[in-house]
Amino acid sequence: MGVHARFTLFFIRLNQVFMNAFHYKNQELYCEDVAVAELAKEYGTPLWIYSENKFLHEYRELAAAFSECDPVICYSVKANSNLSILKSLNAAGCSFDVVSGGELFRVKKAGADTTRVVFAGVGKTDPEIQDALSQNILMFNVESEAELDAISNVAEQMKTIAPVALRLNPDIDAKTHHKTTTGKKGNKFGMDIERHNALAAKVLADPHLQLRGIHMHLGSPILTTDPYEKAAQKAVDVIAELREKGHDISWINLGGGFGLSYRNKEAPAYSEYAKVIVPYIKQAKCRLALEPGRSIIGNAGVLISEVIFTKREGGKLFIIQDGAMNDLVRPAMYDAFHKLWPVSTKLPVPHDPEAKDIPDCEISDVVGPVCESCDYFAKDRALPELKRGDLLCTFSTGAYGSVMSSNYNSRPRGAEVLIRGNNVQLVRKRENYDDLIAFEIDCLK
């Protein structure tokens, strides 16, 4: 085999790893080059596993899709705030979107250039504002007129000027889950777009505020490009009007919310979003900021659980595993869909994970041990036979998984491992019972 052919095969293999970090080999699930069953044996379950190559690939694909307008990609830390993931993204050139002082603390620990960090969130406290100003962040996404006043007051006390972007609510229905929509009137986020002139005038008249741009975020996940095109058009119109009134405004921030394929390629490619956004950014002659989270990290993570029992009651088969709603709350909170499949299996992962007529499978409910009826990962799902001690993988849990976990029912949270090729790194240790009470004070001593 010639050198060219060998390099071609190498890059094909590399792309397969990036695109399908979790894959089956000899009927066993692997993360990149590491057998998942071996990880569960070493670190126990429930266990979070992340593919570094996968989330870096997603970040680079997104940055390349929007490269024409030299964007600042601000990874949304709330999606997954593990410090090792933040460090890896930072090293790749990614910046960050934070929504709390704690997230700002994390990105500083990750080595981030805070002059490229955006601070969002509807309830910023004075200490958080002060900390962010001291770190010279890129801008605040301002959610209310009261917040403008608070930022101005803190900036005056610090004898500085605060950079702000007005978060405007464009009243666009992005067809997301009702608990994750943010761009419709009546949501708690942002300010009515009709007020943009009065809000901008207030900033212009304040010596302690500088208007850098406008911000719009429509919700998540968004599986069509149409809402972004509508938002970008409204952003361009607002920018033009504000410039006519003397505002030196140079940023459009369209938030995040890009879709994730939880089932089978239902989300558009980044290039499709870019097609409808980039022309408007060029027309406005603005810099573009984006705040993706789910689309970068979601499919780069899985949750591994062990089957404790199976039982048949009321005409149903229940698979009871040690992973529960305290580990992954999305199904209980959002009725979220996650693909599930055994770690060791002779049956291939179905093309349609919602199909009911999969050969050698039985309709099952996958539930956890938490004492709540809503503690489930899947209902009426066709799965192969599972028995006590078998391992089950819940896919697409890199985003809003471990970061939303809790100690409900006094359950210690699981370990997290990061995989790079055949390299395994423990990035969060498993909690024990002592950890559960470490910060409690016995007042009866």
Secondary structure as GFF3:
##gff-version 3
##sequence-region A 1 445
A	DSSP	alpha_helix	3	19	.	.	.	ID=ss1
A	DSSP	beta_strand	22	25	.	.	.	ID=ss2
A	DSSP	beta_strand	28	31	.	.	.	ID=ss3
A	DSSP	beta_strand	34	35	.	.	.	ID=ss4
A	DSSP	alpha_helix	36	43	.	.	.	ID=ss5
A	DSSP	beta_strand	47	51	.	.	.	ID=ss6
A	DSSP	alpha_helix	52	65	.	.	.	ID=ss7
A	DSSP	three_ten_helix	67	69	.	.	.	ID=ss8
A	DSSP	beta_strand	72	76	.	.	.	ID=ss9
A	DSSP	three_ten_helix	77	79	.	.	.	ID=ss10
A	DSSP	alpha_helix	83	91	.	.	.	ID=ss11
A	DSSP	beta_strand	95	98	.	.	.	ID=ss12
A	DSSP	alpha_helix	101	109	.	.	.	ID=ss13
A	DSSP	three_ten_helix	114	116	.	.	.	ID=ss14
A	DSSP	beta_strand	118	119	.	.	.	ID=ss15
A	DSSP	alpha_helix	126	134	.	.	.	ID=ss16
A	DSSP	beta_strand	139	142	.	.	.	ID=ss17
A	DSSP	alpha_helix	145	158	.	.	.	ID=ss18
A	DSSP	beta_strand	162	169	.	.	.	ID=ss19
A	DSSP	beta_strand	191	192	.	.	.	ID=ss20
A	DSSP	three_ten_helix	193	195	.	.	.	ID=ss21
A	DSSP	alpha_helix	196	204	.	.	.	ID=ss22
A	DSSP	beta_strand	209	215	.	.	.	ID=ss23
A	DSSP	alpha_helix	226	244	.	.	.	ID=ss24
A	DSSP	beta_strand	251	253	.	.	.	ID=ss25
A	DSSP	alpha_helix	270	284	.	.	.	ID=ss26
A	DSSP	beta_strand	287	290	.	.	.	ID=ss27
A	DSSP	alpha_helix	294	297	.	.	.	ID=ss28
A	DSSP	three_ten_helix	298	300	.	.	.	ID=ss29
A	DSSP	beta_strand	301	313	.	.	.	ID=ss30
A	DSSP	beta_strand	316	321	.	.	.	ID=ss31
A	DSSP	alpha_helix	330	334	.	.	.	ID=ss32
A	DSSP	beta_strand	340	342	.	.	.	ID=ss33
A	DSSP	beta_strand	362	367	.	.	.	ID=ss34
A	DSSP	beta_strand	376	383	.	.	.	ID=ss35
A	DSSP	beta_strand	391	394	.	.	.	ID=ss36
A	DSSP	three_ten_helix	402	404	.	.	.	ID=ss37
A	DSSP	three_ten_helix	408	410	.	.	.	ID=ss38
A	DSSP	beta_strand	415	420	.	.	.	ID=ss39
A	DSSP	beta_strand	423	428	.	.	.	ID=ss40
A	DSSP	alpha_helix	433	436	.	.	.	ID=ss41
###
